[in-house]
């Protein structure tokens, strides 16, 4: 069937709009960390709160003589900025989903047959996973660190990796395409959240909660959750993504047997995917091993994330192999 150019155009507009909204959200989320309340301001607010406490620890009310009750103070600026940024991420996510749906309707197929579509899908899954995992209000600022790689990947997808809407090459015209690529994209997107969480965990370990220095870096660290919370976030996301990604690799092997007559041929893409999966298996093992479950395990998790990025860009764009048709245009 011919490509619907109108729907393809609207899909491109939705992609650009989603990227723009993500950038605005990232700026607001970063601004929530840049807004630092001075020590003097905090001291004045604490003093005002103490004035509202009467004798014997009783809180002053409207009937307390000599007491003036002020309105409840507004939320701090950094919280409002973080909430606005999170709301914009939700809006961008909706546009992102619309982009994928419109692309599929335009080409009359599952819209992940090239690197542009695959990266768009993976970023969409990553944003969706982050919105779910960081849905609590106090966790909203952490979205900034997920949006940094997402914005970079979206920019690369829209410029370097962009491909016009078109039917897929004959080698990809199989019912295994939506099965294999969907599962791999879900695992990859959730691994993105895990990698960010481990990076923040390693940073937080250097500045334990309550021991942050009175510097810009210390005030930045003070706004992060404690190291244990970040470590739990990284672990839980890997626990979900690890079997999903493994299932995607298995589905790819079954597809390879149907297409090429063998389950495994040590193609660069196959090999790198397997290595990444083994690294994440090592992370889960280290996470359950005494003496490895903290910083050492986090470094292994980061190594797995780097392997995923290497597999996505270097293997597809530089190394020649049977998956080369999944590369640029």
Phi and psi restraints in degrees (value plus and minus 20) as a CYANA .aco file:
   2 UNK   PHI     -89.1   -49.1
   2 UNK   PSI     134.7   174.7
   3 UNK   PHI     -94.1   -54.1
   3 UNK   PSI     115.9   155.9
   4 UNK   PHI    -102.4   -62.4
   4 UNK   PSI      83.6   123.6
   5 UNK   PHI     -86.1   -46.1
   5 UNK   PSI     -53.8   -13.8
   6 UNK   PHI     -84.8   -44.8
   6 UNK   PSI     -67.9   -27.9
   7 UNK   PHI     -85.0   -45.0
   7 UNK   PSI     -56.1   -16.1
   8 UNK   PHI     -82.2   -42.2
   8 UNK   PSI     -61.1   -21.1
   9 UNK   PHI     -83.5   -43.5
   9 UNK   PSI     -64.2   -24.2
  10 UNK   PHI     -85.3   -45.3
  10 UNK   PSI     -54.2   -14.2
  11 UNK   PHI     -83.4   -43.4
  11 UNK   PSI     -63.4   -23.4
  12 UNK   PHI     -83.5   -43.5
  12 UNK   PSI     -59.1   -19.1
  13 UNK   PHI     -83.7   -43.7
  13 UNK   PSI     -61.4   -21.4
  14 UNK   PHI     -84.5   -44.5
  14 UNK   PSI     -57.9   -17.9
  15 UNK   PHI     -83.5   -43.5
  15 UNK   PSI     -68.4   -28.4
  16 UNK   PHI     -82.7   -42.7
  16 UNK   PSI     -59.3   -19.3
  17 UNK   PHI     -86.2   -46.2
  17 UNK   PSI     -62.7   -22.7
  18 UNK   PHI     -81.5   -41.5
  18 UNK   PSI     -62.9   -22.9
  19 UNK   PHI     -82.5   -42.5
  19 UNK   PSI     -63.8   -23.8
  20 UNK   PHI     -82.1   -42.1
  20 UNK   PSI     -62.2   -22.2
  21 UNK   PHI     -86.1   -46.1
  21 UNK   PSI     -58.7   -18.7
  22 UNK   PHI     -81.2   -41.2
  22 UNK   PSI     -60.3   -20.3
  23 UNK   PHI     -83.6   -43.6
  23 UNK   PSI     -64.9   -24.9
  24 UNK   PHI     -81.8   -41.8
  24 UNK   PSI     -62.0   -22.0
  25 UNK   PHI     -81.8   -41.8
  25 UNK   PSI     -62.2   -22.2
  26 UNK   PHI     -82.0   -42.0
  26 UNK   PSI     -61.6   -21.6
  27 UNK   PHI     -82.9   -42.9
  27 UNK   PSI     -62.3   -22.3
  28 UNK   PHI     -86.2   -46.2
  28 UNK   PSI     -61.1   -21.1
  29 UNK   PHI     -85.9   -45.9
  29 UNK   PSI     -60.4   -20.4
  30 UNK   PHI     -87.2   -47.2
  30 UNK   PSI     -55.9   -15.9
  31 UNK   PHI     -84.0   -44.0
  31 UNK   PSI     -50.7   -10.7
  32 UNK   PHI     -84.8   -44.8
  32 UNK   PSI     -46.6    -6.6
  33 UNK   PHI    -104.7   -64.7
  33 UNK   PSI     -47.6    -7.6
  34 UNK   PHI     -96.2   -56.2
  34 UNK   PSI     -46.0    -6.0
  35 UNK   PHI     -95.9   -55.9
  35 UNK   PSI      86.7   126.7
  36 UNK   PHI    -132.2   -92.2
  36 UNK   PSI     103.6   143.6
  37 UNK   PHI    -104.1   -64.1
  37 UNK   PSI     110.9   150.9
  38 UNK   PHI     -86.8   -46.8
  38 UNK   PSI     135.8   175.8
  39 UNK   PHI     -82.6   -42.6
  39 UNK   PSI     -57.7   -17.7
  40 UNK   PHI     -84.4   -44.4
  40 UNK   PSI     -59.8   -19.8
  41 UNK   PHI     -83.9   -43.9
  41 UNK   PSI     -63.5   -23.5
  42 UNK   PHI     -83.6   -43.6
  42 UNK   PSI     -59.6   -19.6
  43 UNK   PHI     -83.9   -43.9
  43 UNK   PSI     -61.0   -21.0
  44 UNK   PHI     -84.2   -44.2
  44 UNK   PSI     -59.8   -19.8
  45 UNK   PHI     -86.9   -46.9
  45 UNK   PSI     -58.8   -18.8
  46 UNK   PHI     -84.9   -44.9
  46 UNK   PSI     -59.4   -19.4
  47 UNK   PHI     -84.1   -44.1
  47 UNK   PSI     -60.5   -20.5
  48 UNK   PHI     -84.6   -44.6
  48 UNK   PSI     -58.0   -18.0
  49 UNK   PHI     -84.7   -44.7
  49 UNK   PSI     -57.6   -17.6
  50 UNK   PHI     -87.0   -47.0
  50 UNK   PSI     -52.3   -12.3
  51 UNK   PHI     -85.7   -45.7
  51 UNK   PSI     -45.3    -5.3
  52 UNK   PHI    -104.5   -64.5
  52 UNK   PSI     -18.2    21.8
  53 UNK   PHI    -122.5   -82.5
  53 UNK   PSI     100.9   140.9
  54 UNK   PHI    -103.4   -63.4
  54 UNK   PSI    -191.1  -151.1
  55 UNK   PHI     -79.8   -39.8
  55 UNK   PSI     130.0   170.0
  56 UNK   PHI      41.1    81.1
  56 UNK   PSI       3.8    43.8
  57 UNK   PHI      58.8    98.8
  57 UNK   PSI      -8.9    31.1
  58 UNK   PHI    -100.7   -60.7
  58 UNK   PSI     116.3   156.3
  59 UNK   PHI     -97.8   -57.8
  59 UNK   PSI     116.4   156.4
  60 UNK   PHI     -85.5   -45.5
  60 UNK   PSI     125.0   165.0
  61 UNK   PHI    -146.7  -106.7
  61 UNK   PSI    -197.8  -157.8
  62 UNK   PHI     -84.0   -44.0
  62 UNK   PSI     -44.8    -4.8
  63 UNK   PHI    -112.5   -72.5
  63 UNK   PSI     -19.2    20.8
  64 UNK   PHI     -99.8   -59.8
  64 UNK   PSI      98.2   138.2
  65 UNK   PHI     -79.5   -39.5
  65 UNK   PSI     117.5   157.5
  66 UNK   PHI      55.3    95.3
  66 UNK   PSI     -13.2    26.8
  67 UNK   PHI    -129.0   -89.0
  67 UNK   PSI     119.1   159.1
  68 UNK   PHI    -134.8   -94.8
  68 UNK   PSI     101.6   141.6
  69 UNK   PHI    -115.3   -75.3
  69 UNK   PSI     101.7   141.7
  70 UNK   PHI    -115.9   -75.9
  70 UNK   PSI     142.6   182.6
  71 UNK   PHI     -84.2   -44.2
  71 UNK   PSI     134.6   174.6
  72 UNK   PHI     -81.4   -41.4
  72 UNK   PSI     108.4   148.4
  73 UNK   PHI     -83.1   -43.1
  73 UNK   PSI     130.2   170.2
  74 UNK   PHI     -86.6   -46.6
  74 UNK   PSI     142.0   182.0
  75 UNK   PHI     -82.9   -42.9
  75 UNK   PSI     125.2   165.2
  76 UNK   PHI     -76.1   -36.1
  76 UNK   PSI     132.2   172.2
  77 UNK   PHI     -78.0   -38.0
  77 UNK   PSI     -60.0   -20.0
  78 UNK   PHI     -85.0   -45.0
  78 UNK   PSI     -51.8   -11.8
  79 UNK   PHI     -90.2   -50.2
  79 UNK   PSI     -61.6   -21.6
  80 UNK   PHI     -84.3   -44.3
  80 UNK   PSI     -60.6   -20.6
  81 UNK   PHI     -83.7   -43.7
  81 UNK   PSI     -61.9   -21.9
  82 UNK   PHI     -84.2   -44.2
  82 UNK   PSI     -61.0   -21.0
  83 UNK   PHI     -86.4   -46.4
  83 UNK   PSI     -59.6   -19.6
  84 UNK   PHI     -85.2   -45.2
  84 UNK   PSI     -60.6   -20.6
  85 UNK   PHI     -82.4   -42.4
  85 UNK   PSI     -62.0   -22.0
  86 UNK   PHI     -82.9   -42.9
  86 UNK   PSI     -61.5   -21.5
  87 UNK   PHI     -82.6   -42.6
  87 UNK   PSI     -58.7   -18.7
  88 UNK   PHI     -86.9   -46.9
  88 UNK   PSI     -55.1   -15.1
  89 UNK   PHI     -82.2   -42.2
  89 UNK   PSI     -60.4   -20.4
  90 UNK   PHI     -80.3   -40.3
  90 UNK   PSI     -64.1   -24.1
  91 UNK   PHI     -82.2   -42.2
  91 UNK   PSI     -66.3   -26.3
  92 UNK   PHI     -81.5   -41.5
  92 UNK   PSI     -56.7   -16.7
  93 UNK   PHI     -83.5   -43.5
  93 UNK   PSI     -60.3   -20.3
  94 UNK   PHI     -82.1   -42.1
  94 UNK   PSI     -63.3   -23.3
  95 UNK   PHI     -84.3   -44.3
  95 UNK   PSI     -56.1   -16.1
  96 UNK   PHI     -83.9   -43.9
  96 UNK   PSI     -65.8   -25.8
  97 UNK   PHI     -82.6   -42.6
  97 UNK   PSI     -61.3   -21.3
  98 UNK   PHI     -81.2   -41.2
  98 UNK   PSI     -58.7   -18.7
  99 UNK   PHI     -79.9   -39.9
  99 UNK   PSI     -64.5   -24.5
 100 UNK   PHI     -86.6   -46.6
 100 UNK   PSI     -63.0   -23.0
 101 UNK   PHI     -83.3   -43.3
 101 UNK   PSI     -65.8   -25.8
 102 UNK   PHI     -84.0   -44.0
 102 UNK   PSI     -57.7   -17.7
 103 UNK   PHI     -82.7   -42.7
 103 UNK   PSI     -63.5   -23.5
 104 UNK   PHI     -84.0   -44.0
 104 UNK   PSI     -61.6   -21.6
 105 UNK   PHI     -86.2   -46.2
 105 UNK   PSI     -53.1   -13.1
 106 UNK   PHI     -89.3   -49.3
 106 UNK   PSI     -57.7   -17.7
 107 UNK   PHI    -122.4   -82.4
 107 UNK   PSI     -21.5    18.5
 108 UNK   PHI      38.9    78.9
 108 UNK   PSI      22.4    62.4
 109 UNK   PHI    -180.3  -140.3
 109 UNK   PSI     152.9   192.9
 110 UNK   PHI     -85.8   -45.8
 110 UNK   PSI     103.9   143.9
 111 UNK   PHI    -106.0   -66.0
 111 UNK   PSI      37.4    77.4
 112 UNK   PHI    -166.7  -126.7
 112 UNK   PSI      46.8    86.8
 113 UNK   PHI    -130.5   -90.5
 113 UNK   PSI     -15.1    24.9
 114 UNK   PHI    -169.0  -129.0
 114 UNK   PSI     155.6   195.6
 115 UNK   PHI     -85.7   -45.7
 115 UNK   PSI     -55.8   -15.8
 116 UNK   PHI     -78.4   -38.4
 116 UNK   PSI     -68.7   -28.7
 117 UNK   PHI     -90.3   -50.3
 117 UNK   PSI     -56.9   -16.9
 118 UNK   PHI     -85.9   -45.9
 118 UNK   PSI     -65.1   -25.1
 119 UNK   PHI     -85.2   -45.2
 119 UNK   PSI     -59.4   -19.4
 120 UNK   PHI     -81.2   -41.2
 120 UNK   PSI     -62.7   -22.7
 121 UNK   PHI     -86.5   -46.5
 121 UNK   PSI     -64.1   -24.1
 122 UNK   PHI     -82.0   -42.0
 122 UNK   PSI     -63.2   -23.2
 123 UNK   PHI     -83.0   -43.0
 123 UNK   PSI     -59.3   -19.3
 124 UNK   PHI     -82.5   -42.5
 124 UNK   PSI     -63.7   -23.7
 125 UNK   PHI     -83.8   -43.8
 125 UNK   PSI     -62.5   -22.5
 126 UNK   PHI     -81.3   -41.3
 126 UNK   PSI     -63.7   -23.7
 127 UNK   PHI     -85.1   -45.1
 127 UNK   PSI     -63.5   -23.5
 128 UNK   PHI     -81.3   -41.3
 128 UNK   PSI     -62.3   -22.3
 129 UNK   PHI     -83.9   -43.9
 129 UNK   PSI     -60.9   -20.9
 130 UNK   PHI     -86.9   -46.9
 130 UNK   PSI     -60.4   -20.4
 131 UNK   PHI     -79.9   -39.9
 131 UNK   PSI     -57.1   -17.1
 132 UNK   PHI     -94.7   -54.7
 132 UNK   PSI     -67.1   -27.1
 133 UNK   PHI     -89.5   -49.5
 133 UNK   PSI     -49.6    -9.6
 134 UNK   PHI    -130.6   -90.6
 134 UNK   PSI      13.9    53.9
 135 UNK   PHI     -94.0   -54.0
 135 UNK   PSI     -41.6    -1.6
 136 UNK   PHI     -89.8   -49.8
 136 UNK   PSI     124.4   164.4
 137 UNK   PHI     -77.9   -37.9
 137 UNK   PSI     -60.5   -20.5
 138 UNK   PHI     -90.6   -50.6
 138 UNK   PSI     -33.7     6.3
 139 UNK   PHI    -116.0   -76.0
 139 UNK   PSI     -27.1    12.9
 140 UNK   PHI     -75.4   -35.4
 140 UNK   PSI     -59.9   -19.9
 141 UNK   PHI     -79.0   -39.0
 141 UNK   PSI     -46.7    -6.7
 142 UNK   PHI     -85.1   -45.1
 142 UNK   PSI     -37.9     2.1
 143 UNK   PHI     -79.0   -39.0
 143 UNK   PSI     -46.2    -6.2
 144 UNK   PHI     -76.7   -36.7
 144 UNK   PSI     -60.1   -20.1
 145 UNK   PHI     -97.9   -57.9
 145 UNK   PSI     -42.6    -2.6
 146 UNK   PHI     -98.1   -58.1
 146 UNK   PSI     -57.3   -17.3
 147 UNK   PHI     -91.1   -51.1
 147 UNK   PSI     -44.1    -4.1
 148 UNK   PHI     -79.6   -39.6
 148 UNK   PSI     -76.9   -36.9
 149 UNK   PHI     -86.2   -46.2
 149 UNK   PSI     -51.6   -11.6
 150 UNK   PHI     -84.1   -44.1
 150 UNK   PSI     -66.6   -26.6
 151 UNK   PHI     -82.3   -42.3
 151 UNK   PSI     -61.4   -21.4
 152 UNK   PHI     -82.5   -42.5
 152 UNK   PSI     -66.3   -26.3
 153 UNK   PHI     -84.8   -44.8
 153 UNK   PSI     -59.0   -19.0
 154 UNK   PHI     -84.5   -44.5
 154 UNK   PSI     -60.4   -20.4
 155 UNK   PHI     -84.0   -44.0
 155 UNK   PSI     -64.8   -24.8
 156 UNK   PHI     -83.7   -43.7
 156 UNK   PSI     -61.2   -21.2
 157 UNK   PHI     -83.6   -43.6
 157 UNK   PSI     -60.3   -20.3
 158 UNK   PHI     -97.6   -57.6
 158 UNK   PSI     -33.5     6.5
 159 UNK   PHI    -134.4   -94.4
 159 UNK   PSI     -87.1   -47.1
 160 UNK   PHI     -93.4   -53.4
 160 UNK   PSI     -61.2   -21.2
 161 UNK   PHI    -115.1   -75.1
 161 UNK   PSI     -23.6    16.4
 162 UNK   PHI     -79.6   -39.6
 162 UNK   PSI     117.1   157.1
 163 UNK   PHI    -153.3  -113.3
 163 UNK   PSI     117.1   157.1
 164 UNK   PHI     -83.0   -43.0
 164 UNK   PSI     130.5   170.5
 165 UNK   PHI     -81.7   -41.7
 165 UNK   PSI     106.3   146.3
 166 UNK   PHI    -183.2  -143.2
 166 UNK   PSI     141.4   181.4
 167 UNK   PHI     -83.1   -43.1
 167 UNK   PSI     136.5   176.5
 168 UNK   PHI     -98.0   -58.0
 168 UNK   PSI     141.2   181.2
 169 UNK   PHI     -86.3   -46.3
 169 UNK   PSI     136.9   176.9
 170 UNK   PHI     -74.8   -34.8
 170 UNK   PSI     -54.9   -14.9
 171 UNK   PHI     -83.8   -43.8
 171 UNK   PSI     -42.0    -2.0
 172 UNK   PHI    -119.1   -79.1
 172 UNK   PSI     -18.8    21.2
 173 UNK   PHI    -102.7   -62.7
 173 UNK   PSI      55.8    95.8
 174 UNK   PHI    -166.3  -126.3
 174 UNK   PSI     130.1   170.1
 175 UNK   PHI     -87.2   -47.2
 175 UNK   PSI     -33.6     6.4
 176 UNK   PHI     -94.4   -54.4
 176 UNK   PSI     -39.0     1.0
 177 UNK   PHI     -78.5   -38.5
 177 UNK   PSI     -75.8   -35.8
 178 UNK   PHI     -83.9   -43.9
 178 UNK   PSI     -51.7   -11.7
 179 UNK   PHI     -90.5   -50.5
 179 UNK   PSI     -75.1   -35.1
 180 UNK   PHI     -84.4   -44.4
 180 UNK   PSI     -71.6   -31.6
 181 UNK   PHI     -90.4   -50.4
 181 UNK   PSI     -55.9   -15.9
 182 UNK   PHI     -81.6   -41.6
 182 UNK   PSI     -67.4   -27.4
 183 UNK   PHI     -84.7   -44.7
 183 UNK   PSI     -63.1   -23.1
 184 UNK   PHI     -82.6   -42.6
 184 UNK   PSI     -60.6   -20.6
 185 UNK   PHI     -85.3   -45.3
 185 UNK   PSI     -60.5   -20.5
 186 UNK   PHI     -82.6   -42.6
 186 UNK   PSI     -67.7   -27.7
 187 UNK   PHI     -81.6   -41.6
 187 UNK   PSI     -63.4   -23.4
 188 UNK   PHI     -85.4   -45.4
 188 UNK   PSI     -61.5   -21.5
 189 UNK   PHI     -83.6   -43.6
 189 UNK   PSI     -60.5   -20.5
 190 UNK   PHI     -92.5   -52.5
 190 UNK   PSI     -54.6   -14.6
 191 UNK   PHI     -80.2   -40.2
 191 UNK   PSI     -52.1   -12.1
 192 UNK   PHI     -79.5   -39.5
 192 UNK   PSI     -65.6   -25.6
 193 UNK   PHI     -82.8   -42.8
 193 UNK   PSI     -60.6   -20.6
 194 UNK   PHI     -84.3   -44.3
 194 UNK   PSI     -62.0   -22.0
 195 UNK   PHI     -81.9   -41.9
 195 UNK   PSI     -61.6   -21.6
 196 UNK   PHI     -83.3   -43.3
 196 UNK   PSI     -62.7   -22.7
 197 UNK   PHI     -82.7   -42.7
 197 UNK   PSI     -60.7   -20.7
 198 UNK   PHI     -87.8   -47.8
 198 UNK   PSI     -58.1   -18.1
 199 UNK   PHI     -82.3   -42.3
 199 UNK   PSI     -62.8   -22.8
 200 UNK   PHI     -87.6   -47.6
 200 UNK   PSI     -55.3   -15.3
 201 UNK   PHI     -80.8   -40.8
 201 UNK   PSI     -66.5   -26.5
 202 UNK   PHI     -83.2   -43.2
 202 UNK   PSI     -56.1   -16.1
 203 UNK   PHI     -87.9   -47.9
 203 UNK   PSI     -61.8   -21.8
 204 UNK   PHI     -87.9   -47.9
 204 UNK   PSI     -52.8   -12.8
 205 UNK   PHI     -80.2   -40.2
 205 UNK   PSI     -53.3   -13.3
 206 UNK   PHI     -91.3   -51.3
 206 UNK   PSI     -41.6    -1.6
 207 UNK   PHI    -150.8  -110.8
 207 UNK   PSI      59.9    99.9
 208 UNK   PHI     -78.4   -38.4
 208 UNK   PSI     132.2   172.2
 209 UNK   PHI     -82.0   -42.0
 209 UNK   PSI     109.2   149.2
 210 UNK   PHI      69.3   109.3
 210 UNK   PSI     -27.9    12.1
 211 UNK   PHI    -139.5   -99.5
 211 UNK   PSI       0.1    40.1
 212 UNK   PHI     -91.2   -51.2
 212 UNK   PSI     115.5   155.5
 213 UNK   PHI     -89.8   -49.8
 213 UNK   PSI     137.1   177.1
 214 UNK   PHI    -102.8   -62.8
 214 UNK   PSI      42.7    82.7
 215 UNK   PHI    -149.2  -109.2
 215 UNK   PSI     154.1   194.1
 216 UNK   PHI     -80.3   -40.3
 216 UNK   PSI     -62.1   -22.1
 217 UNK   PHI     -86.4   -46.4
 217 UNK   PSI     -60.4   -20.4
 218 UNK   PHI     -84.8   -44.8
 218 UNK   PSI     -62.3   -22.3
 219 UNK   PHI     -86.7   -46.7
 219 UNK   PSI     -53.8   -13.8
 220 UNK   PHI     -84.9   -44.9
 220 UNK   PSI     -65.5   -25.5
 221 UNK   PHI     -84.3   -44.3
 221 UNK   PSI     -52.7   -12.7
 222 UNK   PHI     -83.6   -43.6
 222 UNK   PSI     -43.6    -3.6
 223 UNK   PHI    -105.5   -65.5
 223 UNK   PSI     -27.1    12.9
 224 UNK   PHI    -103.8   -63.8
 224 UNK   PSI     133.1   173.1
 225 UNK   PHI     -82.6   -42.6
 225 UNK   PSI     147.0   187.0
 226 UNK   PHI     -88.0   -48.0
 226 UNK   PSI     142.8   182.8
 227 UNK   PHI     -79.4   -39.4
 227 UNK   PSI     -56.9   -16.9
 228 UNK   PHI     -83.6   -43.6
 228 UNK   PSI     -60.2   -20.2
 229 UNK   PHI     -83.8   -43.8
 229 UNK   PSI     -61.1   -21.1
 230 UNK   PHI     -86.7   -46.7
 230 UNK   PSI     -58.8   -18.8
 231 UNK   PHI     -85.1   -45.1
 231 UNK   PSI     -60.1   -20.1
 232 UNK   PHI     -84.1   -44.1
 232 UNK   PSI     -59.8   -19.8
 233 UNK   PHI     -81.7   -41.7
 233 UNK   PSI     -65.0   -25.0
 234 UNK   PHI     -82.1   -42.1
 234 UNK   PSI     -63.4   -23.4
 235 UNK   PHI     -86.5   -46.5
 235 UNK   PSI     -65.2   -25.2
 236 UNK   PHI     -85.3   -45.3
 236 UNK   PSI     -57.3   -17.3
 237 UNK   PHI     -89.0   -49.0
 237 UNK   PSI     -58.1   -18.1
 238 UNK   PHI     -87.9   -47.9
 238 UNK   PSI     -58.6   -18.6
 239 UNK   PHI     -77.6   -37.6
 239 UNK   PSI     -56.3   -16.3
 240 UNK   PHI     -97.2   -57.2
 240 UNK   PSI     -66.9   -26.9
 241 UNK   PHI     -95.4   -55.4
 241 UNK   PSI     -49.5    -9.5
 242 UNK   PHI     -79.2   -39.2
 242 UNK   PSI     -73.4   -33.4
 243 UNK   PHI     -88.3   -48.3
 243 UNK   PSI     -50.6   -10.6
 244 UNK   PHI     -84.5   -44.5
 244 UNK   PSI     -68.8   -28.8
 245 UNK   PHI     -83.8   -43.8
 245 UNK   PSI     -59.1   -19.1
 246 UNK   PHI     -81.0   -41.0
 246 UNK   PSI     -60.2   -20.2
 247 UNK   PHI     -84.1   -44.1
 247 UNK   PSI     -56.0   -16.0
 248 UNK   PHI     -84.3   -44.3
 248 UNK   PSI     -59.7   -19.7
 249 UNK   PHI     -84.2   -44.2
 249 UNK   PSI     -61.5   -21.5
 250 UNK   PHI     -83.9   -43.9
 250 UNK   PSI     -63.3   -23.3
 251 UNK   PHI     -82.1   -42.1
 251 UNK   PSI     -56.8   -16.8
 252 UNK   PHI     -83.4   -43.4
 252 UNK   PSI     -57.8   -17.8
 253 UNK   PHI     -85.8   -45.8
 253 UNK   PSI     -60.1   -20.1
 254 UNK   PHI     -85.1   -45.1
 254 UNK   PSI     -61.6   -21.6
 255 UNK   PHI     -83.3   -43.3
 255 UNK   PSI     -59.4   -19.4
 256 UNK   PHI     -82.3   -42.3
 256 UNK   PSI     -57.8   -17.8
 257 UNK   PHI     -85.8   -45.8
 257 UNK   PSI     -57.7   -17.7
 258 UNK   PHI     -92.4   -52.4
 258 UNK   PSI     -54.1   -14.1
 259 UNK   PHI    -110.1   -70.1
 259 UNK   PSI     -58.5   -18.5
 260 UNK   PHI    -138.9   -98.9
 260 UNK   PSI     -21.8    18.2
 261 UNK   PHI      62.0   102.0
 261 UNK   PSI      -7.1    32.9
 262 UNK   PHI    -171.9  -131.9
 262 UNK   PSI     128.3   168.3
 263 UNK   PHI     -95.1   -55.1
 263 UNK   PSI     -54.8   -14.8
 264 UNK   PHI    -166.6  -126.6
 264 UNK   PSI     109.9   149.9
 265 UNK   PHI    -152.1  -112.1
 265 UNK   PSI      -5.9    34.1
 266 UNK   PHI      34.6    74.6
 266 UNK   PSI      16.6    56.6
 267 UNK   PHI     -82.2   -42.2
 267 UNK   PSI     126.9   166.9
 268 UNK   PHI     -71.6   -31.6
 268 UNK   PSI     -60.6   -20.6
 269 UNK   PHI     -86.5   -46.5
 269 UNK   PSI     -64.5   -24.5
 270 UNK   PHI     -81.9   -41.9
 270 UNK   PSI     -65.4   -25.4
 271 UNK   PHI     -83.8   -43.8
 271 UNK   PSI     -66.1   -26.1
 272 UNK   PHI     -87.6   -47.6
 272 UNK   PSI     -56.9   -16.9
 273 UNK   PHI     -82.9   -42.9
 273 UNK   PSI     -62.1   -22.1
 274 UNK   PHI     -85.2   -45.2
 274 UNK   PSI     -61.1   -21.1
 275 UNK   PHI     -81.9   -41.9
 275 UNK   PSI     -64.6   -24.6
 276 UNK   PHI     -80.3   -40.3
 276 UNK   PSI     -62.6   -22.6
 277 UNK   PHI     -83.3   -43.3
 277 UNK   PSI     -60.6   -20.6
 278 UNK   PHI     -84.8   -44.8
 278 UNK   PSI     -58.7   -18.7
 279 UNK   PHI     -82.1   -42.1
 279 UNK   PSI     -63.0   -23.0
 280 UNK   PHI     -87.9   -47.9
 280 UNK   PSI     -53.1   -13.1
 281 UNK   PHI     -83.3   -43.3
 281 UNK   PSI     -60.2   -20.2
 282 UNK   PHI     -84.1   -44.1
 282 UNK   PSI     -56.3   -16.3
 283 UNK   PHI     -82.5   -42.5
 283 UNK   PSI     -67.2   -27.2
 284 UNK   PHI     -82.7   -42.7
 284 UNK   PSI     -58.0   -18.0
 285 UNK   PHI     -86.5   -46.5
 285 UNK   PSI     -64.2   -24.2
 286 UNK   PHI     -84.8   -44.8
 286 UNK   PSI     -55.9   -15.9
 287 UNK   PHI     -84.1   -44.1
 287 UNK   PSI     -45.0    -5.0
 288 UNK   PHI    -119.8   -79.8
 288 UNK   PSI     -14.0    26.0
 289 UNK   PHI    -129.8   -89.8
 289 UNK   PSI     108.1   148.1
 290 UNK   PHI     -80.3   -40.3
 290 UNK   PSI     117.2   157.2
 291 UNK   PHI      68.4   108.4
 291 UNK   PSI     -29.1    10.9
 292 UNK   PHI    -142.2  -102.2
 292 UNK   PSI     -32.8     7.2
 293 UNK   PHI     -94.7   -54.7
 293 UNK   PSI     -27.7    12.3
 294 UNK   PHI    -121.4   -81.4
 294 UNK   PSI    -127.6   -87.6
 295 UNK   PHI     -88.0   -48.0
 295 UNK   PSI     -57.9   -17.9
 296 UNK   PHI     -82.1   -42.1
 296 UNK   PSI     -63.4   -23.4
 297 UNK   PHI     -84.2   -44.2
 297 UNK   PSI     -58.9   -18.9
 298 UNK   PHI     -82.9   -42.9
 298 UNK   PSI     -59.2   -19.2
 299 UNK   PHI     -84.8   -44.8
 299 UNK   PSI     -57.0   -17.0
 300 UNK   PHI     -84.2   -44.2
 300 UNK   PSI     -60.8   -20.8
 301 UNK   PHI     -81.4   -41.4
 301 UNK   PSI     -62.1   -22.1
 302 UNK   PHI     -83.9   -43.9
 302 UNK   PSI     -57.2   -17.2
 303 UNK   PHI     -81.7   -41.7
 303 UNK   PSI     -58.8   -18.8
 304 UNK   PHI     -83.6   -43.6
 304 UNK   PSI     -59.9   -19.9
 305 UNK   PHI     -85.4   -45.4
 305 UNK   PSI     -60.7   -20.7
 306 UNK   PHI     -82.8   -42.8
 306 UNK   PSI     -60.3   -20.3
 307 UNK   PHI     -82.2   -42.2
 307 UNK   PSI     -56.6   -16.6
 308 UNK   PHI     -85.2   -45.2
 308 UNK   PSI     -63.4   -23.4
 309 UNK   PHI     -85.0   -45.0
 309 UNK   PSI     -60.7   -20.7
 310 UNK   PHI     -81.1   -41.1
 310 UNK   PSI     -62.3   -22.3
 311 UNK   PHI     -84.4   -44.4
 311 UNK   PSI     -57.3   -17.3
 312 UNK   PHI     -91.0   -51.0
 312 UNK   PSI     -66.7   -26.7
 313 UNK   PHI    -118.8   -78.8
 313 UNK   PSI     -74.6   -34.6
 314 UNK   PHI     -86.9   -46.9
 314 UNK   PSI     -67.2   -27.2
 315 UNK   PHI     -84.4   -44.4
 315 UNK   PSI     -62.6   -22.6
 316 UNK   PHI     -95.4   -55.4
 316 UNK   PSI     -54.6   -14.6
 317 UNK   PHI    -122.5   -82.5
 317 UNK   PSI     -40.0     0.0
 318 UNK   PHI    -136.7   -96.7
 318 UNK   PSI     -70.4   -30.4
 319 UNK   PHI    -100.1   -60.1
 319 UNK   PSI     117.4   157.4
 320 UNK   PHI    -108.9   -68.9
 320 UNK   PSI     115.0   155.0
 321 UNK   PHI    -188.8  -148.8
 321 UNK   PSI    -193.4  -153.4
 322 UNK   PHI     -87.9   -47.9
 322 UNK   PSI     -38.0     2.0
 323 UNK   PHI    -112.6   -72.6
 323 UNK   PSI      -8.9    31.1
 324 UNK   PHI     -82.6   -42.6
 324 UNK   PSI     -48.5    -8.5
 325 UNK   PHI     -85.4   -45.4
 325 UNK   PSI     -34.6     5.4
 326 UNK   PHI    -107.8   -67.8
 326 UNK   PSI     -12.6    27.4
 327 UNK   PHI    -107.2   -67.2
 327 UNK   PSI    -164.1  -124.1
 328 UNK   PHI     -90.5   -50.5
 328 UNK   PSI     105.2   145.2
